[in-house]
Amino acid sequence: MHTRPPVPRRRRTLRALALAGLVTTATLGLLPPSPAAAVPSRCTTVDGAVSSTTTCPKTEVTLRTGLTGLVRRDVHYQTPLGTAPAGGWPAVVIWSPSIYSAELAWTGNSLLPAGAYHDTLQIKALLDNGFAVITPESHLEGFTFWDTNNPLTPIWSLAPDRSFTDTILSQIRRGRFGPIDSDRLFSTGMSSGGYMTSRMAVSYPGVFKALAVQSGSYATCLGPICNVPSRFTTAHAPTLFLHGTADLIVPAATMYPYRDRLAAAGVPTRTVLRSGAGHEFLPESPAEVVNWFRTYDPGP
């Protein structure tokens, strides 16, 4: 049984889903919600007559990367309120979907398509629960996709995003994104970012304590084209999978072999399916991702 850290805005959503018969606390693996004091937040939410808008402030830095160090790539980050633990905050690297700038995730409106508002609420939930958040931009200021499954760069060791990832991890250790404990790193992402999240386990074993793959699958898969290795080892990080059953862009059927082969290897997994959902951020994501990461890092 996982303990559930307070994620204030999600309790009402989970209750509503349960009442609608879409999910149950047993399905979600969550403890029943209990009263909790409001958590001070860096983020602000404005509820209007028609929609709600949540904004989380962030800092942007530009990193020099690539073989020559001349390529410039942006990264956005924020740390939680309060004093950092002695070793630094745990941190979550979030990889954005295709054609979606990471910067957009820091402000969201409930009317946005593809459940994008839940991406912003995920950032808020992580910050409110003591995780620093780092969101790198993919190529062309975020309006492309990640190289992990790019047919034009089939060799990861030569891919520009490999150099970018190495630079991000190096800058985390140097304190560029605030006081972060490099031994307490996590990663998540949706769609192209979900594949990139898998890449963190494949190419950086032992660096990330746990992952959450959202509407994605194995690092080299691409939509319905998916070839998952037949075997994994326990070096692969524990992985949460979140997927819509009606996803036509990244069919859930491509995720199942990945999950099942991890489980067969003894790697902890958890699956959250939303019936009828397409290729989108799921409303369960904020609470589920926080709960999963807290399972592997309960805090000081």
N, C-alpha and C positions, 0 to 999 in steps of 0.2 A: 504493500500500500504506500503510495507516494504521499508525502505531506504537501499541502497546498499553500504556498506563500500567498499573501494578500494581493490580489489583482483586482482592484475595486470595480472597474467598469465591466468586467467580464461576468460577475456573479449574476447580474440581471439577465444577461444574454443566455447564460447556461440554463438558468431556471426557465426562461421562455422556451428554449429549445426542448427542454425536458417535457414541459407542458404540452408542446406541439407533437411530442412523440418522436422527435427527430433524433434525440440523443438521450442517454440516461447517465447518471453519475457512474454507474457500473461500466457502461460502454466507454466513457471517457477515462475511467480509472482515477477519478478525483474524489476527494473527500467531500461530503456535503458542505455547502457554504456555511460559514459561521459568522456572527457579527464581528466586525473589526473596526478599529478606529481608522479614520481617513489617513492615507499615507501622503505626506508632503511630496510634491512632485515638481520636477523641472518643467513639465509640460502643462499647458493650459487648454481647457476645453470650453468652447462657447456653444451653447445649445440654442439654436434658432427655432423659429416656428416650423420650418420645413426640414432642416438638416442640422447636423452638429459638425463643428470644425475643431480639430485638435492640432496644436502646434507644439513641437519640441525644439527648443533652441539648440544650435549646434555650432561647432567651429569647423572651418574648412582649412585644410592645408594642401599644398601642392608638393608632391614628391618627385624627385628626379629618379628615373629608372631606366631600364634598358641597358644593353651592352656598353653603350657610350655614356650613359648617364644624362643624355640630352632630352629624353622623352619626359614630358611633364604630365602627371596624372593626379587628379584631385581625390581627396579622401575627406569625409565628414565624420566628426566624432563628438561625443559628449560623455561626461562622467556623471554618476549619481550625485544627489545632494549629500552633504555631510562630509565627515572626515574619512578618508580612505583607510582601509585596514593596513596594518603594519607592512604587509608585503605588496599592497596595491589592490585595486579592484579586480574582480573577475571581469572578463570582457567577451563580447559576442561580435564576431565579424559577420555582417549581413551582406550577402551578394545579391544584387538587384536582378530583376527579370530583364529579358530582352527589351530593347527600345524603351527603356524606362530609367530616367536618371535617378541615381541614388538620392540626390538632393530632394526630389519630390516627396520621398517617403517621410520627411521630417514635418510636413504639414499635410493633413488629410481631411477630406470632407466625406460625410457619410453617403453622399450621392455619387461618389466616384464609381466608375465601373470596375468589374473584375475584383471586387472586394478590397480595393486598394486602401480603403480606410483602415482595414484591419492590419495593414502593414505599419501604419503610423501608430495604431494602438499597441502593436507589438513592441515598437521602440519605447513607447511610454511604459508598458508593463515591465520591460527589462530594466529601464532606468529606475523605476519605482521600487524594484526588488533588488537593487544593489549591483546591477551589471553595467559596466561601461559599454557603449555601443559604437562600433566603427563601421562606416558604410563607404566602401571604395566605389569609384566610378569605372564602368567599363569603357571601352574605346569611344572616342568622339563624344566626350562629356556624358557618357552613359547611354547614348542613343544607338547602341549596337548590341553586342552580346559577349559572353565570355569565351575564351579560347579553349576551354577544357574539352569541348566536343566540336570544335571548328574544323571542318574538313580541309580548310586551307592551311591549318597549322596542326597536322596530325601527330607531331612529336612534341609532347608537353615540354620536354627539356629545352626546346628551341622556341617555345611560344612566348610572345611578349607578356602575357599574363603570368607566366611563371616568374619572370623577372620582377614584375609588379608585386606579386604575392611575397616573394622573398624580401623585397624592400619593405613591405608593410610589416612583416614579422620582425625584421631588423629594427624598424622604427618603434615598434611596440616595446621591444627590449630596451631601447634607448630612452624611453619616456616621452616620445614625441606626441603621444595621444593622452598624456596625463599619467598619473600614478596607476599603472596596470601591472598585475601579476602575470607574467608570461607563462607561468605554470598553471594558470586557470583560464585557459582560452576555450571558447566554444564557437560554433559557426552554424548559420542557417541561411536559407535563400529559397526563392521561389522560381520555378521554371528554369531558365538558363542559370539562375542563381542556385537552384536546387542541384543541378549537375555540378556546379562549381563547389557546392558544399560537399558533395561526394568526393570531389577531387582533393579536398583537404585530408580525407582519410587515406586516399590512394597514394598521394605523393608526399604527404607530411605525417606519416604515422607517429603517434605519440605526442604530437603537438597540441591537438585539440581533444578535450576530455569527452565531449559528446557533440552530436550533430542533430540537426532537424532539417530533413529534406522535404520541401514543400512543392507539390506538383512537379516533381522531377524524378530522376532515377540515377542509375550508375553514371559515373563521370564521363564516359565516352558515348553514352546513348544519345540519340537525337530524335525526339518525337517517337513515332511508332517503330523506328529502327533502333533496336536495342539488343546488344549482345553482352550479357552479364557473365563474368567469370564463373566457372563451375565451383570454385572453392575460395573461401576466405579464411583468414586467421583471426584470432582474437586481438591482433594488433589494430584491427579496424575499430574505430571509436563507436560506442553505443549510439544507435541511430533511431530517431523518431521520424516516422513517415506520415505526412498529412496529404490527403488527396481527395479530389472529387470523383465520384463514381461515373459521372458523365463527361469527364475530361476527354475531349477529342484531339487536343494538341499533344498532350503527353498522356496517353492512355494509362489508366491505373494498372492495366495488364503488364505494362513494362516495369512497374515498380515491384510487383509481387515476387518475381524471381530473385531480385536483389535482396529484398527483405528475407525471403525464405532461406536463401543461401547464407546470409549473415546469421540467422537463427540457428541453422544447422551447424555452423562453426562455433556456436556458443557466444556469439556477440549479442548483447541485449538489444532488443528492438521493441518498438511500440508502433501501432498503426492507428491513425484516426481517419476514418472515411466519412465523408458527408454525402449522403444519398442525394443524387440529382445535381450535385454541384459540378460546374465545368472547370475550366482552367482559370483558377482564381485563388486569391488569399481567402482562407477559410475563417469564419468568425471564431472558431475554436483556437486558432493559432496563438493569440497572445497568452492565454492561460496555459495552454498545452506546452508551448515552448519554454516558458518560465518554469513550469513544474518539472519538465524533463531535465533541464539544465541544473535545477536545484537538487535533483536526485543525485547528481554526480558532483555537486559542489554545494553542500548545505550551508556554507557560509562560516565565518569565524565563530 
